[in-house]
Amino acid sequence: MPRLAELVAVCQKRGVPLIEDAAQAMGASYRGRALGTFGLAGSFSFDYVKTITCAEGGAVVTDDPALHDRVQAFTDHGHDHRGADRGADQHPIIGLNFRLSELHAAVGLAQLRKLDLILERQRAHKRFLKDGLADLARVTFRELPDPDGDSATFLSFFLPSEAEARQAARDLAARGVDGCFYWYDNNWHYHRQWQHFKDLASPALLAVKRAGWLEHLHAIHVPRSDALLGRTLCLLIKVNWTPDQLAQRLTQLRAVLA
Ligand SMILES: Cc1ncc(COP(=O)(O)O)c(C=O)c1O
């Protein structure tokens, strides 16, 4: 989680609506309150690497009834869902087809019943690895604003330099240690190589593709993020590791990181 108290305060002061991307944070909390519920709206992903999954899909949570209706319409071709006759629905806005099917939702409900167990195991696995790396001088861990609320899907840590982080990622991959990500060079999770996004490359004309936007996107310059991400490795935490697999993983990690 981010430093939510500060974010909420700055948003309130500036009159900016806070929208939380809690995609990876189902079951996580900050000072006892669920992530995704601090601002105007929060979103969750249920894709297959998330804490619980529907195979695909997601959810938006909000306590604003007007926003609720707008989101619901947007996800379903703009239907207002006022009655049982879909053909009689009004369409207050143009929407897309982001519907979650009932079959997917049924999988999600079954997964939701396992959430506490999943969190308990992830937290235990993360604690084991973190404790097992704690004495290594080259490794420092990212700060968690509220460690008790961590859903423990990832363990992120820093190495002293970009070169060492990149080398460690290569060495871990060579030893077959999967799920150790170096996001800085990754085409998906960090802006550096999102050329399609910076060019607003789309199958049809985008409403936002106005004068000035491309220049703005091409000019994104975030040196502090670059400096942090350049040194960061991020380990996926799995629910179904056996004690042996966990111990082997720690041995391999220590061999590379020490
Ligand atoms: C923080 C964050 N936001 C958004 C997404 C995208 O979720 P989805 O694939 O369900 O659209 C992800 C998934 O990787 C994520 O981790």
The ligand as an SDF file (V2000), in Angstrom:
LIG
                    3D

 16 16  0  0  0  0  0  0  0  0999 V2000
   -1.6500   -2.6830   -9.9150 C   0  0  0  0  0  0  0  0  0  0  0  0
   -2.3470   -3.2940  -11.1030 C   0  0  0  0  0  0  0  0  0  0  0  0
   -3.2340   -2.5750  -11.8020 N   0  0  0  0  0  0  0  0  0  0  0  0
   -3.9070   -3.1030  -12.8550 C   0  0  0  0  0  0  0  0  0  0  0  0
   -3.6860   -4.4050  -13.2730 C   0  0  0  0  0  0  0  0  0  0  0  0
   -4.4460   -4.9230  -14.4580 C   0  0  0  0  0  0  0  0  0  0  0  0
   -5.4410   -5.8270  -14.0880 O   0  0  0  0  0  0  0  0  0  0  0  0
   -6.3390   -6.5530  -15.2220 P   0  0  0  0  0  0  0  0  0  0  0  0
   -5.4150   -7.4560  -15.9800 O   0  0  0  0  0  0  0  0  0  0  0  0
   -7.4040   -7.3080  -14.4960 O   0  0  0  0  0  0  0  0  0  0  0  0
   -6.8790   -5.4570  -16.0820 O   0  0  0  0  0  0  0  0  0  0  0  0
   -2.7750   -5.1920  -12.5790 C   0  0  0  0  0  0  0  0  0  0  0  0
   -2.4880   -6.5870  -13.0190 C   0  0  0  0  0  0  0  0  0  0  0  0
   -1.3340   -6.9500  -13.2240 O   0  0  0  0  0  0  0  0  0  0  0  0
   -2.0940   -4.6310  -11.4450 C   0  0  0  0  0  0  0  0  0  0  0  0
   -1.2300   -5.3690  -10.7250 O   0  0  0  0  0  0  0  0  0  0  0  0
  1  2  1  0
  2  3  1  0
  2 15  2  0
  3  4  2  0
  4  5  1  0
  5  6  1  0
  5 12  2  0
  6  7  1  0
  7  8  1  0
  8  9  2  0
  8 10  1  0
  8 11  1  0
 12 13  1  0
 12 15  1  0
 13 14  2  0
 15 16  1  0
M  END
$$$$
